[in-house]
Amino acid sequence: MWFIQPKQDYIPEIPWKHVDEPAVMAWQIRARNYNTTPDNLAVIPMSLIALGGYVMSLLGQSLLGSLLLGGGLFLLLMLIFMSVTHNTTIIAYRFTETLAGEYSWKPQAAAAAAFLKWSTIILLPIVGVLILMDPSLVVAGIGPLGMGLMAWIMGSQQAKQSNSRHEEWTWEKTEHIKVWRKRSIIALTYQWKPFSKNSYYRPCTHFIFCCADELDERIQLFKEHLPDAEYEEGKVNVL
């Protein structure tokens, strides 16, 4: 689920570019690394749709049947909706004295691949029995086979980490630190000049996501290593 932090320690497995430099701090987190307000608001109409499905299932059903069917339908729809509105990213950070490394990927691909794989395993025998009973239903086998193919493709992509992103920057140049405690975000801003002709320096901000119980520890570490940086607290506009 979106709110469960990964138990596996990914940091030692990540191909960091500067492993020869000792880490000052390193951690990993599963977070919604975007502006969550629109998606949080989208849950309201989606909940009404799921509730409408539950109410419709009450019609013409016994009390037990309506609870099982309606409740199951409501939970299924809510899980589907929240998988869209509450998608997350696993982010690993590694800070040396001068460089900051960020490695991130979305775990939804692996979860979807597992779901498709087990759905294929369950559905294929059922479809096979139906085809034996009625050969005209052979077309129904396309669905499970297609799901199995998709699971294999997604599994291969996950193995290659094709959906991962690696970013590196010189964090010792940070001039401004801003903390948004509501979402446990630390924004580091410094002046950056693009590698293009006639370019000029402009502010560049990196959003660092932390666990709530570790936020004060991270803030203290940044203050110690960036004594000249301006510090403030307030809302951070995450894109």
HUFENBEL-V410395 format. One record per pair of residues at least 12 apart in sequence whose ideal C-beta (glycine too) atoms are under 10 Angstrom apart, sorted by the first residue. I is the first residue (numbers start at 1). GAP is how many residues later the second one is. If there is no record, write none. Layout:
# HUFENBEL-V410395
I;GAP  I;GAP
This chain:
# HUFENBEL-V410395
1;29  1;78  1;81  1;82  1;85  1;87  1;110  2;28  2;29  2;30  2;80  2;81  2;83  2;84  2;85  2;86  2;105  2;106  3;27  3;29  3;79  3;83  3;85  4;26  4;84  5;23  5;24  5;25  5;26  5;83  5;85  5;206  6;22  6;23  6;24  6;82  6;84  6;86  6;101  8;20  8;82  9;19  9;83  10;18  10;80  10;81  10;82  10;93  10;95  11;12  11;15  11;16  11;17  11;81  11;82  11;83  11;92  12;14  13;79  13;90  14;12  14;14  14;78  14;80  14;87  14;89  14;91  14;147  14;150  14;152  15;88  15;146  15;149  15;151  16;76  16;78  16;80  16;83  16;85  16;87  16;150  16;152  17;77  17;82  17;84  17;86  17;149  17;151  18;76  18;78  18;80  18;81  18;83  18;150  19;75  19;77  19;82  20;76  21;73  21;74  21;75  21;76  21;77  21;78  21;80  22;74  22;75  23;70  23;71  23;72  23;73  23;74  23;78  24;70  24;71  24;72  24;73  24;74  24;75  24;76  24;147  24;197  24;200  24;201  25;68  25;69  25;70  25;71  25;75  25;192  25;193  25;196  25;197  25;200  26;66  26;67  26;68  26;69  26;70  26;75  27;64  27;65  27;66  27;67  27;68  27;181  27;182  27;183  27;184  27;187  27;190  27;191  28;62  28;63  28;64  28;65  28;66  28;75  28;76  28;181  28;183  29;59  29;60  29;61  29;62  29;63  29;64  29;75  29;155  29;179  29;180  29;181  29;182  29;185  30;58  30;59  30;60  30;61  30;77  30;179  30;181  31;57  31;58  31;59  31;60  31;73  31;152  31;153  31;154  31;176  31;178  31;179  31;180  32;53  32;54  32;55  32;56  32;57  32;151  32;177  32;206  33;54  33;55  33;56  33;57  33;58  33;71  33;73  33;152  33;174  33;175  33;176  33;205  33;206  34;53  34;54  34;55  34;173  34;204  34;205  35;202  35;203  35;204  36;49  36;50  36;147  36;202  37;201  38;47  39;43  39;45  39;46  39;47  39;48  40;45  40;46  41;44  42;39  42;42  42;43  42;44  43;35  43;38  43;39  43;41  43;42  43;43  45;36  46;31  46;32  46;34  46;35  46;36  46;38  46;39  47;27  47;30  47;31  47;34  47;35  49;25  49;28  49;29  49;32  50;23  50;24  50;25  50;26  50;27  50;28  50;29  50;30  50;31  51;19  51;23  51;26  51;27  52;22  52;25  53;16  53;17  53;20  53;21  53;23  53;24  53;25  54;12  54;13  54;15  54;16  54;17  54;18  54;19  54;20  54;21  54;23  54;24  55;15  55;19  56;13  56;14  56;17  57;12  57;13  57;14  57;15  57;16  57;17  58;12  83;25  83;28  83;29  83;32  84;24  87;19  87;20  87;21  88;18  88;19  88;20  89;15  89;16  89;17  89;18  89;19  89;74  89;76  89;120  90;13  90;14  90;15  90;16  90;17  90;74  91;12  91;13  91;14  91;74  91;116  91;117  91;118  92;12  92;13  92;72  92;74  93;113  93;115  93;116  93;117  93;125  94;74  95;76  95;77  95;113  95;123  95;126  95;127  95;130  96;75  96;76  97;74  97;75  97;128  98;72  98;73  98;74  98;75  99;69  99;70  99;71  99;72  99;73  100;67  100;68  100;69  100;70  100;71  100;72  100;74  100;88  100;106  100;108  101;65  101;66  101;67  101;68  101;70  102;63  102;64  102;65  102;66  102;67  102;104  102;105  102;106  102;107  103;58  103;61  103;62  103;63  103;64  103;65  104;59  104;60  104;61  104;62  104;63  104;105  105;53  105;56  105;57  105;58  105;59  105;60  105;61  106;52  106;57  106;58  106;59  107;51  107;56  108;46  108;55  109;45  109;46  109;48  109;49  109;52  109;53  109;54  110;44  110;45  110;47  110;48  110;49  110;53  111;43  111;47  112;38  112;39  112;42  112;46  113;37  113;38  113;39  113;40  113;41  113;42  113;43  113;44  113;45  114;37  114;40  114;41  114;44  115;32  115;36  115;39  116;28  116;30  116;31  116;32  116;33  116;34  116;35  116;36  116;37  116;38  116;39  117;30  117;31  117;33  117;34  117;35  117;37  117;38  118;29  118;33  119;24  119;25  119;28  119;29  119;32  120;23  120;24  120;25  120;26  120;27  120;28  120;29  120;30  120;31  120;32  121;23  121;26  121;27  121;30  122;22  123;17  123;18  123;20  123;21  123;22  123;24  123;25  124;17  124;19  124;20  124;21  124;23  124;24  125;19  126;14  126;18  127;12  127;13  127;14  127;15  127;16  127;17  127;18  128;12  128;13  128;16  167;39  169;19  169;21  169;23  169;35  169;37  170;20  170;22  171;17  171;19  171;35  171;37  171;51  171;54  171;55  172;18  172;53  172;54  172;57  173;15  173;16  173;17  173;18  173;19  173;31  173;53  173;56  174;13  174;14  174;15  174;16  174;17  174;30  174;31  174;32  174;48  174;51  174;52  174;54  174;55  174;56  175;13  175;14  175;15  175;16  175;28  175;51  175;53  175;54  175;55  176;12  176;13  176;14  176;27  176;29  176;50  176;53  176;54  176;55  176;56  177;12  177;31  177;42  177;45  177;46  177;49  177;52  177;53  177;54  177;55  177;56  178;27  178;29  178;52  178;53  178;54  178;55  178;56  178;57  178;58  179;29  179;31  179;36  179;37  179;39  179;40  179;43  179;52  179;53  179;54  179;55  179;57  180;27  180;35  180;53  180;54  180;55  180;56  180;57  180;58  181;31  181;34  181;35  181;38  181;52  181;53  181;54  182;30  182;52  182;53  182;54  183;24  183;26  183;27  183;29  183;32  183;52  183;53  183;55  184;24  184;25  184;26  184;27  184;28  184;29  184;30  184;31  184;32  184;34  185;22  185;23  185;24  185;25  185;30  185;50  185;51  185;53  186;20  186;21  186;22  186;23  186;24  186;29  186;32  186;33  186;36  186;50  187;18  187;19  187;20  187;21  187;45  187;47  187;49  187;50  187;51  188;16  188;17  188;18  188;19  188;20  188;34  188;38  188;41  189;14  189;15  189;16  189;17  189;40  189;41  190;13  190;14  190;15  190;16  190;36  190;39  191;12  191;13  192;12  192;13  205;31  205;32  205;33  205;34  207;29  207;30  207;31  207;32  208;14  209;29  219;12  219;14
